[in-house]
Amino acid sequence: MRIFVTGATGYIGSDVVRNLIRAGHEVVGLTRSGRGAAALEEAGAEAHRGTLDDLDSLRAGAAAADGVIHLAFNHDFTDFAGALATDLRAVQAMGEALRGSGKPLVITAHANGQASEDAAIALAEQGVRTSIVSLAPSVHGDGDKGFVPRLIEIARAKGVSAYIGDGANRWPAVHRLDAAVLFRLAVESAPAGSRLDGVGDEGIPFRDIAGVIGRRLNLPAVSIPQAEAAAHFGFLGMLAALDIPRSSAETQALLGWRPEHRGLIEDLEQGQYFDQ
């Protein structure tokens, strides 16, 4: 298959591109820069110049492909509503190019991104084999710039690695390489309108994460009350208290996907998160 990938040079997208190529697919990656184009060509992919705001470019990329994996997202938290609106327009534009073809469109779920998900489900009724991948909140591995590195920064700054209350609340996680395989399987065979859970670790107690961080930094792991969470964790204060276990059992049964890389705790124990 010839697969058009947005976000192709990103943290997850770069692994998706490599996984697709290893599986024998042709890859065309969306990029807005010469540096991104060079990285794609080095990986063995073709570069397609454009941005998420360039709807004509998105339509052209989708129309010339046998399938689309949409990973790009503008992570500008100062205008998150604007980022969601841009994502919706992108999904609609690529879906329009694929309408009636039976070709796959795989999109990524985002917090409060229900409009894009609804658009994808509607396209499933218009001859597009859409699927929605909902990744765990922690997608870990080399190059991670998400929640866990931020927790490490906070622990360094505060002198303690904190958890809230008894720390029994659970976070799901997935390795970026396992996530890449899931996106490939989705574009290859996910049924139209399917929702897929990108989860490896179903629920790691937050105190276990804090404990590893504390041990690696030689800092105490301590409990703090909920009332102090915002002051300690900043914008992560609410997330640090959530109990959000998730299972990918149905997704694994549907697609034959098997997460097989290191779990989050084992990844933290390797030490690369603390080398900076």
Secondary structure, 3 states (H helix, E strand, C coil): CEEEEECCCCCCHHHHHHHHHHCCCEEEEEECCHHHHHHHHHHCCEEEECCCCCHHHHHHHHHCCCEEEECCCCCCHHHHHHHHHHHHHHHHHHHHHHCCCCCEEEEECCCCCHHHHHHHHHHHCCCCEEEEEEECCEEECCCCCCHHHHHHHHHHHHCCEEEECCCCCEEEEEEHHHHHHHHHHHHHHCCCCEEEEECCEEEEEHHHHHHHHHHHHCCCEEEECHHHHHHHHHHHCCHHHCCCCCCCHHHHHHHCCCCCCCCHHHHHHHCHHHCC
